[in-house]
Amino acid sequence: MMTQEMMELIEAAGRRGWMMEPAAKRLLELAGCPVPRYAVARSREEAGKAAREIGYPVIAKVVSPTIVHKSDVHGVELGIAGDDELLTAFDRLFALPDCQEVLIEESLRGTELIIGAVMDDQFGPMVMLGIGGTAVEVYHDVALRMAPLKEGDVQAMATSLKARKLIEGFRGQAPIDMEALAACLLRFSLLVMDLEPYIASADLNPVFCSSKGCTIADARFIMKN
């Protein structure tokens, strides 16, 4: 069910054509989807305070209405271990085109998955699960199901992936928490149903999953024209 705050986030993104990451994270958070601890900073002082409250190491990301793909402009700094590194990263990111603020968030580890959605003209909202991270465009290892998902759909989607061993546990790595992945996907699929009138697609990549849970590390919503 959409709240007033969710509608405000959607309306603001609709004017731009896409939803910037802090707003996307907040939308997911309001829907009950797991996101990292994060804060936005508009100054070096705010960045330092946010990082110390979250706890090092942290990640810093550019937030700009004209930068949709952060990797294209080296708009992400990983593994920031202390204040000096953070301030250097903040200065570089804040100098990128039209940067409004810098997103500071906790560092995550685990198997990188992608969760997404598209609004199909024939079938309506479709939810995607696949192997994520930077390899997503290389392997195209994904599974699709119509929303809303049922709990059994998540297991079927995971089992159908060619790289399912990464989920089941590979070379001594513990299997990921399938209950956490199912909960994340089910909540996301319900959100997608509510967002059908407003979005063209959604891209949650990467979603870090481990034996301890799943967390959405990056998110982007593309709005309908």
N, C-alpha and C positions, 0 to 999 in steps of 0.2 A: 504493500500500500504506500502510495507516494505521500510524503509529508510536505509541508510548506517549504522547508529548507531545501529539500530535494528538487522541488519545482523551481526554486530560485536559481539553483545551480544549473538546471537544464535550460532555463530561459537565458541566462547569461552566456552559456555555451552556444546556444542557438544563434545568437547574434554574431558570434565569431566563426561558427561552422565546425568547431571541435572543442572538446573540454580539456583544459590544461590539467596537468597531473595533480596538483593539490586539490582541485575541485573534484577530479575523478576519484581520488583516494577518499575524500570526504563522502562522496555519494556511495561508494562501496561500504564504507564504515557505517553509514546510516542504514544500509540494507543488511547489516550483519555479516558482511564478508570480511575475512581477516586481512588486515593491512599492517605494515610495520609501524613502530613508533616514529613519528615525523613531526617536523615543524617547518615553517617558512621564515626566512630571514631577509630583511631589506637593508641590513647594515652588518658590519663586521662584528659589532657587539652582540647583535641578536643571533648571529651565526654561532659565535662562541658559547653563548648561554645555552642555545638549543643543543649543541653537541655535548656539552657537559651534562645536561639534564638527561639526554638520551643515553649517553655513555659511548666512549670511543671503543672500537673504530666505527666511523660513520661514513656515509656516502653523501656527496653533494651533487645537486643537479640544477641545471639552468631551467628557469621558468620564464618563457617568453611566448607571447601570442603569435609570433612569426616563426617559431622553431617547433615544428611538429615532430621531427625525428631528431632527437638529441644527439644520436651517434654521428650524424652527418657533420656536426660542428664540434665534436669532442666535448659535448655538453654534460658529461658525467665524470666525476672524480670518485674513484673507489678506494676503499681501505685507508681512509684518512685516520691517522693514529694519534694526532695531538693538535694543540692550538695553532702552532706555527704552520703546519701543513694545511690546516683548515683555512686560515686567513689567506694563504697563497691561492688555494683553490677558489675561495670566495671571490677574490679580486679578479681572477681570470674569468670565472663564469659570469660575474656581474658586468663584465666589459663586453660580453657577447651581444649581438644585435637585439635591441628592444627588451633586454632582460628586465623583468619587473621585480623579481625576488629569486632567492636560491632556496631550493628544498633540501633540508637536512634530514636524513633518516638513518635508522640503524642498519648495520651490515647484516646480511643474511647468508646462510649456506644451505645447500641441499641440491637435490635434483631439479633442474630447470625445466618446467613445463610451461605450456601456453594454454590459456583458456580464452575463448573468444566467442563472438556472436555475429551473425549476419541476418538481415531481414530479407528472406527469400520471397519473391513475388508470388510463388506458387504455394510454398509450405509454411510461410510465416517465419517467426523467430527460430533460428537454428543455432545450437550451441556446439562449440568445438573444443576438443581436448587434444593436445599433442605434445610432442617433445619441443621444448622452447629454447630460449636464449638466442644467441647469435646464429645457431645452427638451423633455426626454424625454416629459413628460406632455402637452405641447402637440401634438407631431407624431406620436407613436406610430409612428415609423418603425423597425420592428424585423423581424428574420428569425429563425425558429425551426427547429431541427433536433434530431433524436433523438441523445442521447449513447450511446456515445462518438463524437465527431466523427472524420471522416477529413480529411486535409489539403485535399482538393478541396472539402469542405463550406465551409471558411472563405471561399474565393474566391467561391463561389456565394452565400453569405449576404451578403457585402459588395456584390456586383454587384446583388443584388435590392433594395437599399435605394434609396428615392427620392432621398436626398441622397448618393448614392455619389460624386458629384463632390468632396465634402469629403474623401473617402478617396483618390480618384485624383489629387487636386491641382486647386486652384481659384484662379483669378485670381493666378497666379504662385506660389502655395504649393506646395511640393514634395509629391509623393505620400507617404503614410505607408508605413512599412516593413511590407510585407505578410508577410514571413517572421517578423518579431517578433510581429505580430498573430496569425498562425497558431499559432506556438509557444505563445503565451499561452492561446489558446482551446483548443488540444489538451490542454494540461496541466490547464486548468480543467475540461474535460469529463471527464477521468480522475478528478479529485478529486470531481466531482459523482457519478460512479458509486459511489465509495467512501462518499460521504455520504448516499446514497439512504435508508438506514434511519433517518437522524437528522435531516435537514433537510426543511422544506417548500418553501423557496425561498432563492435567493441573489441578491444585488444588488450588482454592482460598478459604481459610477457616481460620478464619471466615471473612465474609463480614458483617460489622455492618450496619444495616439499621434502620432508625427511621423516624419520620415525617419530618425530616429536610434533609434527603438524605441518600445515601449509600456510604460506603467507604470500599475498600479492605484492610483488616488489615494484611493479610499474603498470600503469593503466592509462588507456586513451579511449575516448568515445568520439566517434565521428557522427555529427548530427545530420539529420535529413535537411535537404534544401527547403 
